[in-house]
Amino acid sequence: MGDDQIPVTAEAPDSPFRTTGTDHMTIIGSNEEDTVAFYRDLLGMPLVLRQPNLDDPSQTHLFFDTGDGRILTFFVSDDRPSNAGPQRTGVGGVHHLAFSVAPDRFQEMVDAIEADGRGYNIFDRGIFHSLYTTDNNGLVIELATDKYEFPDERRAEVLATTQRIREADGAEYAQDEHMAAALEELGIEVEKHDLPDADSGVGGVS
């Protein structure tokens, strides 16, 4: 790594304060029916709260539990139809949302996406597997599953160590063997999940 590169590390930066986690993300949605059909009925996120948008009471604010208590919310209105066409985002726009799926439910997820008539791509991203599809408004949704299971509180440490090993190896991106070596170095014993073979998707459009 050159001296001019910003370092990658799990150490806390010298900043005036530090966030403690993700509270929620909010998306401008279309209507409640289509939003609930995708996020609750297909992805399995419970609808845990509904109330007016406090900044604009003409809209409804929907709260979904993504599976670990982290919340995804939408501003919706019954007069807004869904638009599944491709999104074009600039700087500051949302490229995609990524959610975790249990490795032993990966094939069930694929089957459900197919049964819903949605297009998708599956990629082996080196350190995890991902299925990419789109929601009712064309927003890219990534459904990711880990190849290795390890404690969430050590995720940053594992990724930063994987990065160091990848750089030392001269590899273009983090691969399976880099994470395996990081887990061994950190003394984290895990079992590797059995996931289907897939292309990396490197250089393609996700």
C-alpha positions as CSV (number, residue, x, y, z in Angstrom):
1,M,0.0,0.0,0.0
2,G,1.4,3.4,-0.9
3,D,1.9,6.1,1.7
4,D,-0.7,8.3,0.1
5,Q,-3.6,5.8,0.5
6,I,-6.1,6.2,3.3
7,P,-5.5,3.2,5.6
8,V,-8.1,0.5,6.1
9,T,-8.4,-0.5,9.8
10,A,-10.9,-1.6,12.4
11,E,-9.4,0.8,14.9
12,A,-11.6,3.7,16.0
13,P,-10.6,6.9,14.1
14,D,-9.5,10.1,15.8
15,S,-12.9,11.8,15.4
16,P,-15.0,14.0,17.7
17,F,-17.6,11.2,18.2
18,R,-18.5,7.8,16.9
19,T,-21.7,6.3,15.8
20,T,-22.9,3.2,17.6
21,G,-24.7,1.4,14.7
22,T,-27.3,1.8,12.1
23,D,-30.6,3.0,13.4
24,H,-32.7,3.1,10.2
25,M,-32.6,4.0,6.5
26,T,-35.5,5.8,4.8
27,I,-36.5,5.5,1.1
28,I,-39.0,7.5,-0.9
29,G,-41.4,4.7,-1.8
30,S,-44.4,4.4,-4.1
31,N,-47.6,3.1,-2.5
32,E,-48.2,1.0,0.6
33,E,-49.7,-2.0,-1.1
34,D,-46.7,-2.6,-3.5
35,T,-44.1,-1.8,-0.8
36,V,-45.6,-4.2,1.7
37,A,-45.9,-6.9,-1.0
38,F,-42.2,-6.8,-1.7
39,Y,-40.6,-6.1,1.6
40,R,-43.0,-8.0,3.9
41,D,-44.6,-10.7,1.8
42,L,-41.5,-11.6,-0.3
43,L,-38.4,-10.6,1.8
44,G,-40.1,-11.5,5.1
45,M,-39.6,-8.2,6.9
46,P,-42.4,-7.6,9.5
47,L,-44.2,-4.3,9.2
48,V,-43.7,-3.0,12.7
49,L,-44.9,0.6,12.7
50,R,-47.2,2.8,10.5
51,Q,-47.7,6.5,11.1
52,P,-47.9,9.8,9.2
53,N,-44.7,11.2,7.8
54,L,-44.1,13.8,10.6
55,D,-42.6,16.2,8.0
56,D,-45.4,15.7,5.5
57,P,-48.6,14.2,7.0
58,S,-50.0,13.6,3.5
59,Q,-47.6,10.7,3.3
60,T,-47.5,7.5,5.3
61,H,-44.3,6.3,7.0
62,L,-43.8,2.5,7.0
63,F,-41.3,0.8,9.3
64,F,-40.0,-2.7,8.5
65,D,-37.7,-4.8,10.7
66,T,-34.9,-6.1,8.5
67,G,-34.3,-9.1,10.7
68,D,-31.9,-7.9,13.4
69,G,-33.8,-5.0,14.8
70,R,-32.4,-2.6,12.3
71,I,-35.2,-0.7,10.6
72,L,-35.9,0.2,7.0
73,T,-38.6,2.8,6.4
74,F,-40.5,4.2,3.5
75,F,-42.5,7.3,2.8
76,V,-45.4,6.1,0.7
77,S,-48.6,7.6,-0.8
78,D,-51.6,5.8,-2.4
79,D,-51.4,8.2,-5.4
80,R,-47.9,7.1,-6.4
81,P,-47.7,4.1,-8.7
82,S,-44.6,1.8,-8.6
83,N,-42.0,2.2,-11.3
84,A,-39.9,-0.9,-11.9
85,G,-37.8,0.8,-14.5
86,P,-34.0,1.1,-14.0
87,Q,-32.9,3.8,-11.6
88,R,-30.3,6.4,-12.6
89,T,-28.5,7.9,-9.6
90,G,-25.9,10.5,-9.3
91,V,-23.5,11.4,-6.5
92,G,-25.3,11.1,-3.2
93,G,-27.9,8.7,-4.6
94,V,-28.6,5.1,-3.4
95,H,-26.9,2.5,-5.5
96,H,-28.4,-0.5,-3.8
97,L,-29.6,-1.9,-0.4
98,A,-28.1,-5.1,0.9
99,F,-29.7,-7.5,3.4
100,S,-28.5,-10.7,5.0
101,V,-30.0,-14.1,4.3
102,A,-29.2,-17.3,6.3
103,P,-26.9,-19.6,4.2
104,D,-29.2,-22.6,4.7
105,R,-32.1,-20.6,3.2
106,F,-30.2,-19.4,0.1
107,Q,-31.8,-21.8,-2.3
108,E,-35.2,-21.2,-0.9
109,M,-34.6,-17.5,-1.5
110,V,-33.7,-18.1,-5.1
111,D,-36.8,-20.2,-5.6
112,A,-39.0,-17.5,-4.1
113,I,-37.5,-14.8,-6.3
114,E,-38.1,-17.0,-9.3
115,A,-41.7,-17.8,-8.3
116,D,-42.3,-14.1,-7.9
117,G,-41.3,-13.6,-11.6
118,R,-38.3,-11.4,-10.8
119,G,-35.1,-11.3,-12.7
120,Y,-31.9,-11.8,-10.7
121,N,-28.2,-12.5,-10.8
122,I,-26.1,-14.6,-8.4
123,F,-22.4,-13.8,-7.8
124,D,-19.6,-15.2,-5.7
125,R,-18.2,-12.0,-4.3
126,G,-15.1,-13.7,-2.9
127,I,-15.9,-13.3,0.8
128,F,-19.7,-13.7,0.5
129,H,-22.4,-14.8,-2.0
130,S,-25.0,-12.4,-3.3
131,L,-28.2,-12.4,-5.3
132,Y,-29.2,-9.2,-7.0
133,T,-32.7,-8.3,-7.9
134,T,-34.9,-5.1,-7.9
135,D,-37.8,-4.0,-5.8
136,N,-41.2,-2.6,-7.1
137,N,-39.5,0.7,-7.9
138,G,-36.4,-0.6,-9.6
139,L,-34.1,-0.1,-6.6
140,V,-31.4,-2.7,-6.7
141,I,-31.6,-5.1,-3.8
142,E,-28.7,-7.3,-2.8
143,L,-29.5,-10.4,-0.7
144,A,-26.1,-11.5,0.7
145,T,-25.1,-14.6,2.7
146,D,-21.8,-15.2,4.4
147,K,-19.5,-18.0,3.5
148,Y,-18.2,-18.1,7.0
149,E,-20.2,-17.5,10.2
150,F,-18.4,-15.5,12.9
151,P,-19.5,-13.0,15.6
152,D,-20.9,-9.7,14.3
153,E,-18.9,-7.8,16.9
154,R,-15.7,-9.0,15.1
155,R,-16.8,-8.2,11.6
156,A,-14.8,-5.0,11.2
157,E,-11.7,-6.8,12.6
158,V,-12.1,-9.7,10.2
159,L,-12.7,-7.5,7.2
160,A,-9.7,-5.2,8.0
161,T,-7.5,-8.2,8.4
162,T,-8.8,-9.7,5.2
163,Q,-7.9,-6.4,3.5
164,R,-4.3,-6.5,4.7
165,I,-3.9,-10.1,3.6
166,R,-5.4,-9.3,0.2
167,E,-3.1,-6.3,-0.3
168,A,0.0,-8.4,0.6
169,D,-1.2,-11.0,-1.9
170,G,-1.5,-8.4,-4.6
171,A,-5.0,-9.5,-5.4
172,E,-7.5,-7.2,-7.0
173,Y,-10.3,-7.9,-4.6
174,A,-10.9,-9.9,-1.3
175,Q,-11.3,-13.6,-2.0
176,D,-12.2,-16.7,-0.1
177,E,-8.7,-17.6,0.8
178,H,-8.0,-14.1,2.2
179,M,-10.9,-14.3,4.6
180,A,-10.0,-17.8,5.6
181,A,-6.4,-16.7,6.4
182,A,-7.8,-13.7,8.4
183,L,-10.0,-15.9,10.5
184,E,-7.2,-18.3,11.1
185,E,-4.8,-15.4,12.1
186,L,-7.5,-14.0,14.5
187,G,-8.1,-17.5,16.0
188,I,-11.7,-17.6,15.0
189,E,-12.9,-21.1,14.4
190,V,-15.7,-21.3,11.9
191,E,-17.2,-23.8,9.4
192,K,-17.5,-22.8,5.8
193,H,-21.1,-22.8,4.4
194,D,-21.9,-24.9,1.3
195,L,-23.0,-22.4,-1.3
196,P,-23.6,-22.9,-5.1
197,D,-20.8,-22.1,-7.6
198,A,-21.2,-18.7,-9.2
199,D,-19.2,-16.2,-11.3
200,S,-17.6,-13.3,-9.4
201,G,-19.3,-10.6,-11.5
202,V,-16.2,-8.5,-11.4
203,G,-16.3,-5.7,-13.9
204,G,-20.0,-6.3,-14.6
205,V,-23.1,-4.4,-13.7
206,S,-24.6,-5.6,-10.4
